[in-house]
Amino acid sequence: MAERKRLYALLLCAVLVLALSVSTVFILHEADHDCTGEDCPICRDIALHISLLKAAGLAALTAPALFSVPAAFANRRRRDRYAPCRPGTLVSWKIRLDD
């Protein structure tokens, strides 16, 4: 199962790199086209590819933060489970000091 997840992750990365590469090549190739005016389909496609590149850049910046938060909580839970003494007070542990 782990090999299948790894394969899917690699395929997803390859598709993402391919999409970003094609977008960049398209923008570079059509940068000096003969614009037909206000409703130019090439300008609209260039704007679409630029927004794709911006979204991919934003995802590249936020993805590590989104994946690190659950990992931090999992590490804290694991650390608390194996901690030699748990933090707390005598009241929270329900210990009475009656002598």
Secondary structure as a PSIPRED ss2 file (coil, helix, strand):
# PSIPRED VFORMAT (PSIPRED V4.0)

   1 M C   1.000  0.000  0.000
   2 A H   0.000  1.000  0.000
   3 E H   0.000  1.000  0.000
   4 R H   0.000  1.000  0.000
   5 K H   0.000  1.000  0.000
   6 R H   0.000  1.000  0.000
   7 L H   0.000  1.000  0.000
   8 Y H   0.000  1.000  0.000
   9 A H   0.000  1.000  0.000
  10 L H   0.000  1.000  0.000
  11 L H   0.000  1.000  0.000
  12 L H   0.000  1.000  0.000
  13 C H   0.000  1.000  0.000
  14 A H   0.000  1.000  0.000
  15 V H   0.000  1.000  0.000
  16 L H   0.000  1.000  0.000
  17 V H   0.000  1.000  0.000
  18 L H   0.000  1.000  0.000
  19 A H   0.000  1.000  0.000
  20 L H   0.000  1.000  0.000
  21 S H   0.000  1.000  0.000
  22 V H   0.000  1.000  0.000
  23 S H   0.000  1.000  0.000
  24 T H   0.000  1.000  0.000
  25 V H   0.000  1.000  0.000
  26 F H   0.000  1.000  0.000
  27 I H   0.000  1.000  0.000
  28 L H   0.000  1.000  0.000
  29 H H   0.000  1.000  0.000
  30 E C   1.000  0.000  0.000
  31 A C   1.000  0.000  0.000
  32 D C   1.000  0.000  0.000
  33 H C   1.000  0.000  0.000
  34 D C   1.000  0.000  0.000
  35 C C   1.000  0.000  0.000
  36 T C   1.000  0.000  0.000
  37 G C   1.000  0.000  0.000
  38 E C   1.000  0.000  0.000
  39 D C   1.000  0.000  0.000
  40 C C   1.000  0.000  0.000
  41 P H   0.000  1.000  0.000
  42 I H   0.000  1.000  0.000
  43 C H   0.000  1.000  0.000
  44 R H   0.000  1.000  0.000
  45 D H   0.000  1.000  0.000
  46 I H   0.000  1.000  0.000
  47 A H   0.000  1.000  0.000
  48 L H   0.000  1.000  0.000
  49 H H   0.000  1.000  0.000
  50 I H   0.000  1.000  0.000
  51 S H   0.000  1.000  0.000
  52 L H   0.000  1.000  0.000
  53 L H   0.000  1.000  0.000
  54 K H   0.000  1.000  0.000
  55 A H   0.000  1.000  0.000
  56 A H   0.000  1.000  0.000
  57 G H   0.000  1.000  0.000
  58 L H   0.000  1.000  0.000
  59 A H   0.000  1.000  0.000
  60 A H   0.000  1.000  0.000
  61 L H   0.000  1.000  0.000
  62 T H   0.000  1.000  0.000
  63 A H   0.000  1.000  0.000
  64 P H   0.000  1.000  0.000
  65 A H   0.000  1.000  0.000
  66 L H   0.000  1.000  0.000
  67 F H   0.000  1.000  0.000
  68 S H   0.000  1.000  0.000
  69 V H   0.000  1.000  0.000
  70 P H   0.000  1.000  0.000
  71 A H   0.000  1.000  0.000
  72 A H   0.000  1.000  0.000
  73 F H   0.000  1.000  0.000
  74 A H   0.000  1.000  0.000
  75 N H   0.000  1.000  0.000
  76 R H   0.000  1.000  0.000
  77 R H   0.000  1.000  0.000
  78 R H   0.000  1.000  0.000
  79 R H   0.000  1.000  0.000
  80 D H   0.000  1.000  0.000
  81 R H   0.000  1.000  0.000
  82 Y C   1.000  0.000  0.000
  83 A C   1.000  0.000  0.000
  84 P C   1.000  0.000  0.000
  85 C C   1.000  0.000  0.000
  86 R C   1.000  0.000  0.000
  87 P C   1.000  0.000  0.000
  88 G C   1.000  0.000  0.000
  89 T C   1.000  0.000  0.000
  90 L C   1.000  0.000  0.000
  91 V C   1.000  0.000  0.000
  92 S C   1.000  0.000  0.000
  93 W C   1.000  0.000  0.000
  94 K C   1.000  0.000  0.000
  95 I C   1.000  0.000  0.000
  96 R C   1.000  0.000  0.000
  97 L C   1.000  0.000  0.000
  98 D C   1.000  0.000  0.000
  99 D C   1.000  0.000  0.000
